[in-house]
Amino acid sequence: MTLSKIRNHISRIYEMTNVLMDKEIFFDIKDELMNSVNEVLDCEVLSLNVFPNDDQSEILLVYTNNISDIAESYQKDSLKINSQRVYRIPSEGYSDFIWSALHHKQYDCSMEGSNAKTKAIFPLVSQDKVLGFIYLILKEGLILDQDDIYFLRQVALFLALSIEKAEMKKIVMESRMREREMALAFDMQQKIMSENNVPFFQGGKISYFYKYGEASGYMPYLSKRLGGDYCEITQIDDQKALIFVADVMGHGMASNYFVSMMKGVLKTCVDLNITDPDELLTKMNMILMKELDKSNLFITAQAMFVDFGDKTIRISNAGHTEPIMLSYKNEEFWYSIISGDKGIPLGIDETLKYAQRKIDVSGFDTILLYTDGIIEATNASGEEFGIDRMIEFCEKKGNADTEQLVHGLYQDVTEFSMDVDDVMTDDILLLAVSLGA
């Protein structure tokens, strides 16, 4: 692949990122993205297909560059369902090659027939669910190289995120006054969160505990406080990890909407090899700025790159709480708070460029990250739990397993607040990194 072609691919991906953030509806972006694919690749056939139902009993063809194929196989006018050139195609009209790739939820390609033309399928997958697929046949003599495949996978990801975004907006509208659907939204929040208790090099481990703000069990209060805390543990390899922790400063469905959006933006950045904490926060701030500004919200966030092999971290902060490093070596307890430039939350200034620090953590056993819900939890006297009580608990607990540490700390703050008549108004997110031997 030529350098100019690689640059073109990268340029197109960034353009699509901006389109995804600017446009509100899937049908506003699908033609733009697919036309971009058509311009990059020489496709004889290129189509975008989505499933309107979970049972996949019918398929909507929402984009094609070759309508003549439909005209030959079907009475296209009878299949057309609206003025946006959307066609309902019987499921049996699609080949076993397509269904096999959708079943495995992964890209596949084949060269068949006398002319040996390359055909490929790229499923649109979100939350382990197939939402649709891109199907293409290249012109005779052409093949997809690795950069083409990566490019098309990104297009499929963007389209899946757009569908997911539309679905989230629908949930926002329908759930506003419905208690039962609010409970479903809480369940969704739990599923969005990262994989937990991830093992690493020489006994290293990352665990988190998350609990949304409660209101004495009464759903009317819960409808005002839908979870806005979020964390993601991205395992680079068995010695390296990228940790992202955030807290949406707002209440209700809007905060949950941005949690879902953050997950998609973060995945896109990591797929583009943006893993330096400062560059990651800078890029996410630029992408999310417009949506946050429209919603009058902002997000405190923190990105930390942990190297378990050389015992270093790189950290960048966007107005978030300050992590605590804990040491239990030689049966002595001591700690250090990672203080300094806390930075400005995401969604305040799109021109911001975030800074990062590199820290040698070889003298420590554990790093504790948290959102402000735990330190701001109050007792019946109005006292806050605070950082000092959190550190006192860590000292008493000793060099515990990370999972035991975060669960025990939550239990401690719950007991501290148990006599409060009103609510534990904020979410609580605790994340512990054991640095291993």
Stockholm file with secondary structure:
# STOCKHOLM 1.0

chainA/1-437         MTLSKIRNHISRIYEMTNVLMDKEIFFDIKDELMNSVNEVLDCEVLSLNVFPNDDQSEILLVYTNNISDIAESYQKDSLKINSQRVYRIPSEGYSDFIWSALHHKQYDCSMEGSNAKTKAIFPLVSQDKVLGFIYLILKEGLILDQDDIYFLRQVALFLALSIEKAEMKKIVMESRMREREMALAFDMQQKIMSENNVPFFQGGKISYFYKYGEASGYMPYLSKRLGGDYCEITQIDDQKALIFVADVMGHGMASNYFVSMMKGVLKTCVDLNITDPDELLTKMNMILMKELDKSNLFITAQAMFVDFGDKTIRISNAGHTEPIMLSYKNEEFWYSIISGDKGIPLGIDETLKYAQRKIDVSGFDTILLYTDGIIEATNASGEEFGIDRMIEFCEKKGNADTEQLVHGLYQDVTEFSMDVDDVMTDDILLLAVSLGA
#=GR chainA/1-437 SS CCHHHHHHHHHHHHHHHHHHHHCCSHHHHHHHHHHHHHHHSCEEEEEEEECSSTTCCEEEEEEESCHHHHHHHSCHHHHEEETTTEEEEEGGGSCHHHHHHHHHTSCEEEEETTTTEEEEEEEEEETTEEEEEEEEEECTTCCCCHHHHHHHHHHHHHHHHHHHHHHHHHHHHHHTTCHHHHHHHHHHHHHHSCCCSEECGGGCEEEEEEECCBCTTCHHHHTTCCCCEEEEEEEEETTEEEEEEEEESSCTHHHHHHHHHHHHHHHHHHHTTCCSHHHHHHHHHHHHHHHHHHHTCCEEEEEEEEETTTTEEEEEEEBCCCCEEEECGGGCCEEEECCSCCCCCBTSCTTCCCCCEEEECTTCSEEEEECHHHHTCBCTTSCBCHHHHHHHHHHHHCSCCHHHHHHHHHHHHHHHTTTCSSCBCSCEEEEEEECCC
#=GC SS_cons         CCHHHHHHHHHHHHHHHHHHHHCCSHHHHHHHHHHHHHHHSCEEEEEEEECSSTTCCEEEEEEESCHHHHHHHSCHHHHEEETTTEEEEEGGGSCHHHHHHHHHTSCEEEEETTTTEEEEEEEEEETTEEEEEEEEEECTTCCCCHHHHHHHHHHHHHHHHHHHHHHHHHHHHHHTTCHHHHHHHHHHHHHHSCCCSEECGGGCEEEEEEECCBCTTCHHHHTTCCCCEEEEEEEEETTEEEEEEEEESSCTHHHHHHHHHHHHHHHHHHHTTCCSHHHHHHHHHHHHHHHHHHHTCCEEEEEEEEETTTTEEEEEEEBCCCCEEEECGGGCCEEEECCSCCCCCBTSCTTCCCCCEEEECTTCSEEEEECHHHHTCBCTTSCBCHHHHHHHHHHHHCSCCHHHHHHHHHHHHHHHTTTCSSCBCSCEEEEEEECCC
//
